[in-house]
Amino acid sequence: MKSTFMMVLAVVAMMSLAASAGTISGKVSGVNGESVVYVEAVAGKTFPAPTAKPVIDQKGLMFQPHLVVVQQGTTVEFLNSDTVAHNVFWPSVGGNKKLTHNMGTWPKGEKRAFKFDNPGAVALLCNVHPEMTGYVVVSPTPYFATTDKSGEYKIENVPDGSYTVTAWHEGAKNQSKPVAVAGDSKADFTLSK
């Protein structure tokens, strides 16, 4: 009897959590290619760093993938698969030039890791090959999405509440707007370069 009561209590708790989470969806227009949309902050809440370590490869004289979105606190691994040495550096994180970093230069087959503790867009560059560019967008919350080719996005399981949601695109100005989440919410963005 006691275990049945506990199971019912657990199911009710899970259902109430599910009922208090919603979806933010919409479209980013005015730009071509992938954009990133993320929730800026959830008041009074911090999030544990993810354990998964995404890999950005330096292959064919390109950062692959070109765009990676991670939650704040994520460690990203940088691999060199080319037969030439590559360098990875960035001049700022989210425009803060005090957060510049140079990971050095390393040969084929080596991997180096960096933990991104500060939110914002990070332009990846290579001193050896100035034509190489890539991006890491560090979201302050686990609530983010990358748009599809038509600019559509969906961020699921966002707790009900009021938030600031930001859209980012390579070479465009960020756009932020308030969004109230109570079930399904909509936020469209028009970005310009």
Backbone as CSV, one residue per row, in Angstrom:
resi,resn,N_x,N_y,N_z,CA_x,CA_y,CA_z,C_x,C_y,C_z
1,MET,0.831,-1.197,0.000,0.000,0.000,0.000,0.871,1.254,0.000
2,LYS,1.912,1.261,0.842,2.786,2.424,0.925,3.527,2.648,-0.396
3,SER,3.989,1.557,-1.035,4.717,1.705,-2.299,3.784,2.178,-3.416
4,THR,2.532,1.749,-3.403,1.564,2.207,-4.400,1.318,3.701,-4.237
5,PHE,1.165,4.148,-2.983,0.963,5.567,-2.703,2.156,6.394,-3.198
6,MET,3.364,5.899,-2.962,4.578,6.604,-3.389,4.648,6.678,-4.915
7,MET,4.248,5.595,-5.589,4.282,5.583,-7.044,3.271,6.594,-7.598
8,VAL,2.071,6.627,-7.032,1.057,7.589,-7.466,1.563,9.010,-7.232
9,LEU,2.174,9.248,-6.097,2.722,10.561,-5.775,3.801,10.952,-6.787
10,ALA,4.652,10.027,-7.166,5.712,10.297,-8.154,5.119,10.621,-9.520
11,VAL,4.091,9.889,-9.936,3.447,10.140,-11.231,2.790,11.513,-11.230
12,VAL,2.118,11.869,-10.161,1.473,13.179,-10.071,2.534,14.282,-10.124
13,ALA,3.646,14.101,-9.434,4.725,15.092,-9.445,5.290,15.262,-10.850
14,MET,5.504,14.159,-11.561,6.038,14.224,-12.924,5.049,14.902,-13.866
15,MET,3.770,14.625,-13.694,2.758,15.247,-14.545,2.683,16.743,-14.287
16,SER,2.826,17.160,-13.037,2.771,18.594,-12.739,4.000,19.302,-13.299
17,LEU,5.161,18.628,-13.293,6.348,19.215,-13.909,6.151,19.353,-15.409
18,ALA,5.596,18.332,-16.043,5.368,18.369,-17.483,4.358,19.466,-17.832
19,ALA,3.375,19.657,-16.978,2.349,20.659,-17.236,2.896,22.069,-17.098
20,SER,3.991,22.251,-16.367,4.529,23.590,-16.167,5.683,23.890,-17.116
21,ALA,5.813,23.112,-18.190,6.843,23.357,-19.194,6.179,23.580,-20.541
22,GLY,6.774,24.461,-21.321,6.190,24.773,-22.613,7.221,24.770,-23.726
23,THR,6.796,25.267,-24.866,7.635,25.303,-26.064,7.662,26.721,-26.606
24,ILE,8.843,27.165,-26.993,8.982,28.429,-27.707,9.367,28.057,-29.132
25,SER,8.587,28.540,-30.086,8.899,28.255,-31.481,8.708,29.521,-32.298
26,GLY,9.255,29.486,-33.493,9.111,30.643,-34.356,10.021,30.554,-35.544
27,LYS,10.287,31.721,-36.123,11.104,31.786,-37.333,12.062,32.968,-37.238
28,VAL,13.277,32.743,-37.734,14.258,33.812,-37.871,14.363,34.116,-39.357
29,SER,14.098,35.366,-39.726,14.155,35.742,-41.135,15.116,36.918,-41.321
30,GLY,15.353,37.267,-42.584,16.246,38.374,-42.903,17.688,37.951,-43.137
31,VAL,17.999,36.684,-42.859,19.359,36.161,-43.028,19.280,34.764,-43.642
32,ASN,20.365,34.337,-44.265,20.434,32.990,-44.833,21.307,32.107,-43.950
33,GLY,20.976,30.827,-43.895,21.769,29.888,-43.106,21.250,29.756,-41.695
34,GLU,21.998,28.997,-40.903,21.569,28.685,-39.543,21.704,29.881,-38.601
35,SER,20.719,30.021,-37.749,20.734,30.979,-36.650,20.578,30.195,-35.359
36,VAL,20.859,30.844,-34.248,20.710,30.234,-32.927,19.737,31.085,-32.131
37,VAL,18.809,30.435,-31.434,17.867,31.130,-30.557,17.995,30.497,-29.182
38,TYR,18.124,31.348,-28.146,18.294,30.807,-26.800,17.629,31.680,-25.749
39,VAL,17.256,31.045,-24.628,16.704,31.741,-23.465,17.882,32.278,-22.662
40,GLU,17.856,33.589,-22.384,18.971,34.257,-21.708,19.220,33.747,-20.284
41,ALA,18.179,33.639,-19.474,18.350,33.241,-18.083,17.029,32.738,-17.528
42,VAL,17.113,31.938,-16.492,15.944,31.506,-15.740,16.208,31.957,-14.308
43,ALA,15.428,32.922,-13.834,15.667,33.547,-12.536,15.793,32.518,-11.419
44,GLY,16.834,32.666,-10.624,17.042,31.811,-9.467,17.484,30.393,-9.784
45,LYS,17.869,30.139,-11.032,18.218,28.780,-11.412,19.606,28.736,-12.042
46,THR,20.393,27.771,-11.621,21.661,27.497,-12.280,21.574,26.094,-12.858
47,PHE,22.405,25.817,-13.819,22.327,24.540,-14.528,23.673,23.834,-14.461
48,PRO,23.659,22.526,-14.186,24.924,21.786,-14.155,25.551,21.729,-15.545
49,ALA,26.868,21.730,-15.575,27.578,21.646,-16.856,27.323,20.286,-17.492
50,PRO,27.079,20.261,-18.781,26.884,18.985,-19.483,28.163,18.152,-19.461
51,THR,28.013,16.858,-19.476,29.180,15.969,-19.493,29.632,15.642,-20.910
52,ALA,28.730,15.756,-21.883,29.105,15.493,-23.284,30.094,16.554,-23.751
53,LYS,31.079,16.126,-24.545,32.099,17.034,-25.063,32.029,17.043,-26.593
54,PRO,31.341,18.047,-27.157,31.276,18.121,-28.619,32.676,18.289,-29.209
55,VAL,32.851,17.788,-30.428,34.144,17.886,-31.109,33.994,18.787,-32.328
56,ILE,34.903,19.745,-32.441,35.014,20.559,-33.647,36.300,20.113,-34.318
57,ASP,36.163,19.623,-35.536,37.301,19.109,-36.292,37.845,20.200,-37.205
58,GLN,39.146,20.191,-37.381,39.793,21.044,-38.375,40.158,20.123,-39.519
59,LYS,39.327,20.176,-40.550,39.443,19.206,-41.638,39.166,19.915,-42.956
60,GLY,40.027,19.692,-43.942,39.847,20.352,-45.229,40.003,21.859,-45.122
61,LEU,40.855,22.305,-44.184,41.078,23.732,-43.919,39.785,24.450,-43.538
62,MET,38.931,23.748,-42.794,37.682,24.326,-42.297,37.423,23.807,-40.883
63,PHE,36.689,24.616,-40.105,36.171,24.135,-38.829,34.894,23.377,-39.147
64,GLN,34.826,22.107,-38.722,33.655,21.274,-39.013,33.111,20.668,-37.726
65,PRO,31.857,20.948,-37.378,30.931,21.821,-38.087,31.322,23.298,-37.938
66,HIS,30.774,24.109,-38.817,31.064,25.550,-38.825,30.459,26.241,-37.603
67,LEU,29.318,25.730,-37.132,28.601,26.321,-36.002,28.246,25.229,-34.995
68,VAL,28.625,25.464,-33.735,28.279,24.548,-32.646,27.658,25.380,-31.531
69,VAL,26.529,24.926,-30.999,25.867,25.604,-29.886,25.984,24.709,-28.663
70,VAL,26.444,25.296,-27.553,26.624,24.543,-26.316,26.071,25.338,-25.141
71,GLN,25.793,24.625,-24.077,25.381,25.269,-22.831,26.620,25.751,-22.098
72,GLN,26.490,26.853,-21.404,27.571,27.394,-20.579,28.118,26.298,-19.666
73,GLY,29.453,26.190,-19.585,30.099,25.169,-18.770,30.503,23.934,-19.548
74,THR,30.189,23.899,-20.844,30.518,22.747,-21.687,31.982,22.783,-22.103
75,THR,32.620,21.613,-22.097,33.976,21.474,-22.627,33.861,21.021,-24.073
76,VAL,34.512,21.770,-24.959,34.537,21.456,-26.386,35.937,20.957,-26.719
77,GLU,36.010,19.885,-27.501,37.297,19.350,-27.938,37.549,19.779,-29.375
78,PHE,38.769,20.224,-29.639,39.189,20.656,-30.972,40.186,19.639,-31.503
79,LEU,39.864,19.024,-32.638,40.673,17.986,-33.254,41.281,18.521,-34.541
80,ASN,42.523,18.127,-34.828,43.137,18.465,-36.112,43.222,17.192,-36.941
81,SER,42.417,17.109,-38.004,42.447,15.950,-38.898,43.199,16.245,-40.196
82,ASP,43.690,17.476,-40.348,44.445,17.822,-41.550,45.908,17.410,-41.411
83,THR,46.592,17.321,-42.542,48.014,16.947,-42.525,48.904,18.144,-42.194
84,VAL,48.308,19.323,-42.083,49.063,20.527,-41.714,48.709,20.923,-40.280
85,ALA,49.598,21.675,-39.653,49.343,22.160,-38.293,48.270,23.251,-38.332
86,HIS,47.448,23.284,-37.292,46.430,24.326,-37.153,46.562,24.969,-35.782
87,ASN,46.071,26.186,-35.708,46.011,26.953,-34.473,44.544,27.303,-34.245
88,VAL,44.118,27.359,-33.005,42.755,27.794,-32.693,42.852,28.936,-31.691
89,PHE,42.217,30.063,-32.045,42.143,31.176,-31.106,40.850,31.930,-31.344
90,TRP,40.475,32.764,-30.360,39.310,33.629,-30.516,39.622,34.967,-29.858
91,PRO,39.183,36.068,-30.509,39.487,37.408,-30.007,38.571,37.881,-28.879
92,SER,37.448,37.181,-28.657,36.531,37.573,-27.582,35.498,36.479,-27.375
93,VAL,34.759,36.594,-26.280,33.576,35.763,-26.036,32.433,36.734,-25.791
94,GLY,31.443,36.694,-26.657,30.304,37.609,-26.518,30.708,39.069,-26.590
95,GLY,31.789,39.382,-27.316,32.268,40.756,-27.440,33.221,41.185,-26.335
96,ASN,33.419,40.356,-25.312,34.324,40.698,-24.214,35.751,40.317,-24.598
97,LYS,36.555,41.324,-24.944,37.922,41.088,-25.408,38.862,40.626,-24.295
98,LYS,38.434,40.733,-23.056,39.249,40.208,-21.945,39.227,38.681,-21.923
99,LEU,38.288,38.087,-22.676,38.162,36.625,-22.708,38.803,36.013,-23.955
100,THR,39.724,36.752,-24.593,40.451,36.206,-25.728,41.256,34.993,-25.268
101,HIS,41.474,34.060,-26.178,42.236,32.861,-25.804,42.912,32.282,-27.041
102,ASN,44.129,31.803,-26.873,44.866,31.141,-27.944,45.234,29.751,-27.444
103,MET,44.730,28.724,-28.124,44.980,27.341,-27.710,46.304,26.802,-28.240
104,GLY,46.960,27.570,-29.093,48.236,27.126,-29.636,48.051,26.411,-30.966
105,THR,49.150,25.847,-31.442,49.180,25.149,-32.726,49.535,23.696,-32.477
106,TRP,48.846,22.777,-33.175,49.139,21.365,-32.990,48.960,20.584,-34.284
107,PRO,49.642,19.432,-34.380,49.657,18.644,-35.612,48.455,17.710,-35.749
108,LYS,48.419,17.048,-36.892,47.366,16.090,-37.209,47.221,15.028,-36.110
109,GLY,45.972,14.714,-35.814,45.673,13.645,-34.856,45.566,14.097,-33.417
110,GLU,46.058,15.284,-33.111,45.976,15.775,-31.728,44.646,16.471,-31.476
111,LYS,44.235,16.435,-30.204,42.982,17.048,-29.777,43.279,17.886,-28.534
112,ARG,42.699,19.067,-28.471,42.816,19.925,-27.290,41.418,20.347,-26.861
113,ALA,41.244,20.530,-25.561,39.917,20.838,-25.013,39.903,22.201,-24.339
114,PHE,38.722,22.820,-24.342,38.523,24.092,-23.657,37.114,24.117,-23.083
115,LYS,37.010,24.569,-21.827,35.710,24.681,-21.157,35.204,26.116,-21.304
116,PHE,34.024,26.260,-21.914,33.426,27.573,-22.148,32.530,27.949,-20.973
117,ASP,33.082,28.784,-20.074,32.376,29.185,-18.857,31.596,30.486,-18.996
118,ASN,31.800,31.206,-20.099,31.133,32.486,-20.282,30.198,32.422,-21.494
119,PRO,28.961,32.939,-21.350,28.024,32.899,-22.476,28.375,33.931,-23.544
120,GLY,27.964,33.635,-24.768,28.161,34.557,-25.884,28.676,33.833,-27.108
121,ALA,28.767,34.566,-28.200,29.277,34.007,-29.450,30.797,34.083,-29.457
122,VAL,31.418,33.003,-29.934,32.875,32.886,-29.985,33.263,32.642,-31.441
123,ALA,33.967,33.615,-32.040,34.439,33.456,-33.419,35.762,32.698,-33.396
124,LEU,35.768,31.496,-33.976,36.968,30.665,-34.019,37.817,31.050,-35.227
125,LEU,39.118,31.192,-34.995,40.047,31.563,-36.055,41.290,30.699,-35.977
126,CYS,42.082,30.722,-37.065,43.340,29.978,-37.130,44.425,30.935,-37.610
127,ASN,45.484,31.138,-36.789,46.597,32.010,-37.186,47.306,31.503,-38.433
128,VAL,47.363,30.188,-38.601,48.083,29.587,-39.717,47.299,29.740,-41.017
129,HIS,45.972,29.654,-40.926,45.098,29.728,-42.109,44.008,30.766,-41.844
130,PRO,44.255,32.041,-42.184,43.296,33.109,-41.853,41.933,32.972,-42.536
131,GLU,41.845,32.119,-43.569,40.546,31.927,-44.232,39.617,31.021,-43.432
132,MET,40.144,30.355,-42.406,39.330,29.448,-41.591,38.542,30.232,-40.544
133,THR,37.225,29.996,-40.507,36.386,30.583,-39.465,35.340,29.572,-39.026
134,GLY,34.932,29.694,-37.806,33.864,28.877,-37.250,33.303,29.598,-36.039
135,TYR,32.251,29.038,-35.448,31.622,29.679,-34.298,31.204,28.655,-33.257
136,VAL,31.382,29.050,-31.997,30.769,28.367,-30.873,29.849,29.407,-30.245
137,VAL,28.577,29.085,-30.116,27.653,29.967,-29.408,27.376,29.305,-28.070
138,VAL,27.716,30.017,-26.994,27.573,29.490,-25.640,26.295,30.067,-25.030
139,SER,25.296,29.216,-24.853,24.013,29.626,-24.282,24.095,29.587,-22.759
140,PRO,23.541,30.607,-22.071,23.562,30.609,-20.611,22.617,29.590,-19.975
141,THR,21.731,29.002,-20.794,20.765,28.017,-20.297,20.767,26.804,-21.229
142,PRO,20.149,25.707,-20.799,20.030,24.558,-21.695,18.883,24.710,-22.695
143,TYR,18.248,25.875,-22.710,17.100,26.112,-23.580,17.549,26.888,-24.821
144,PHE,17.925,26.149,-25.858,18.393,26.769,-27.097,18.077,25.857,-28.268
145,ALA,18.132,26.442,-29.464,17.884,25.679,-30.692,18.613,26.337,-31.847
146,THR,18.946,25.527,-32.830,19.491,26.005,-34.096,18.355,25.931,-35.117
147,THR,18.239,26.955,-35.944,17.168,26.960,-36.939,17.440,25.942,-38.038
148,ASP,16.371,25.532,-38.701,16.538,24.694,-39.889,16.798,25.618,-41.083
149,LYS,16.864,25.061,-42.278,17.200,25.855,-43.468,16.176,26.936,-43.782
150,SER,14.942,26.748,-43.339,13.915,27.767,-43.602,13.831,28.802,-42.480
151,GLY,14.672,28.669,-41.455,14.673,29.628,-40.349,13.789,29.252,-39.182
152,GLU,13.124,28.101,-39.253,12.230,27.664,-38.170,13.033,27.064,-37.012
153,TYR,12.534,27.260,-35.791,13.173,26.672,-34.613,12.117,26.277,-33.594
154,LYS,12.533,25.439,-32.654,11.660,25.026,-31.555,12.524,24.719,-30.340
155,ILE,12.206,25.367,-29.217,12.885,25.106,-27.939,11.846,24.476,-27.030
156,GLU,12.088,23.231,-26.634,11.092,22.491,-25.856,11.447,22.424,-24.376
157,ASN,10.438,22.095,-23.572,10.569,21.877,-22.124,11.065,23.100,-21.363
158,VAL,10.659,24.290,-21.823,11.016,25.532,-21.131,10.016,25.720,-19.985
159,PRO,10.499,25.918,-18.748,9.565,26.124,-17.630,8.673,27.347,-17.882
160,ASP,7.433,27.263,-17.459,6.535,28.414,-17.594,7.154,29.613,-16.883
161,GLY,7.028,30.772,-17.492,7.575,31.999,-16.910,7.838,33.029,-17.987
162,SER,8.427,34.150,-17.577,8.759,35.237,-18.501,10.265,35.293,-18.678
163,TYR,10.700,35.376,-19.944,12.121,35.314,-20.257,12.480,36.312,-21.341
164,THR,13.789,36.516,-21.484,14.316,37.220,-22.638,14.903,36.152,-23.546
165,VAL,14.487,36.175,-24.807,14.965,35.206,-25.791,15.771,35.980,-26.833
166,THR,16.934,35.433,-27.196,17.844,36.105,-28.119,18.074,35.252,-29.358
167,ALA,18.116,35.934,-30.506,18.458,35.277,-31.772,19.832,35.780,-32.207
168,TRP,20.702,34.861,-32.615,22.060,35.172,-33.087,22.244,34.592,-34.478
169,HIS,22.967,35.323,-35.311,23.344,34.825,-36.637,24.703,35.410,-36.984
170,GLU,25.527,34.607,-37.617,26.861,35.036,-38.041,26.760,36.302,-38.892
171,GLY,27.419,37.361,-38.445,27.458,38.597,-39.220,26.254,39.504,-39.056
172,ALA,25.274,39.115,-38.256,24.086,39.954,-38.035,24.072,40.450,-36.589
173,LYS,23.275,41.486,-36.353,23.118,41.991,-34.985,22.160,41.073,-34.237
174,ASN,22.512,40.746,-32.993,21.606,39.957,-32.152,20.300,40.725,-31.970
175,GLN,19.233,39.966,-31.787,17.948,40.574,-31.462,17.375,39.827,-30.271
176,SER,16.932,40.577,-29.264,16.331,39.979,-28.073,14.918,40.497,-27.907
177,LYS,14.068,39.651,-27.309,12.696,40.077,-27.043,12.153,39.307,-25.857
178,PRO,11.207,39.910,-25.139,10.572,39.210,-24.027,9.576,38.172,-24.540
179,VAL,9.529,37.041,-23.848,8.588,35.983,-24.205,7.999,35.418,-22.912
180,ALA,6.678,35.310,-22.865,6.006,34.670,-21.731,5.669,33.250,-22.154
181,VAL,6.155,32.286,-21.379,5.924,30.879,-21.688,4.843,30.343,-20.759
182,ALA,3.785,29.850,-21.348,2.710,29.168,-20.637,2.128,28.210,-21.669
183,GLY,2.701,27.028,-21.749,2.342,26.120,-22.832,3.171,26.470,-24.049
184,ASP,2.507,26.620,-25.192,3.223,26.949,-26.417,3.265,28.456,-26.622
185,SER,4.472,28.971,-26.909,4.666,30.400,-27.139,5.359,30.595,-28.477
186,LYS,5.221,31.783,-29.027,5.786,32.080,-30.333,6.699,33.293,-30.229
187,ALA,7.846,33.246,-30.918,8.752,34.391,-31.001,9.427,34.365,-32.360
188,ASP,9.095,35.348,-33.192,9.719,35.476,-34.502,10.737,36.611,-34.453
189,PHE,11.789,36.458,-35.247,12.860,37.456,-35.289,13.155,37.810,-36.734
190,THR,13.452,39.094,-36.983,13.948,39.529,-38.283,15.307,40.176,-38.030
191,LEU,16.359,39.512,-38.505,17.715,40.006,-38.274,18.219,40.753,-39.496
192,SER,19.149,41.670,-39.258,19.777,42.379,-40.379,21.274,42.445,-40.149
193,LYS,21.992,42.522,-41.236,23.462,42.558,-41.153,23.949,43.958,-41.005
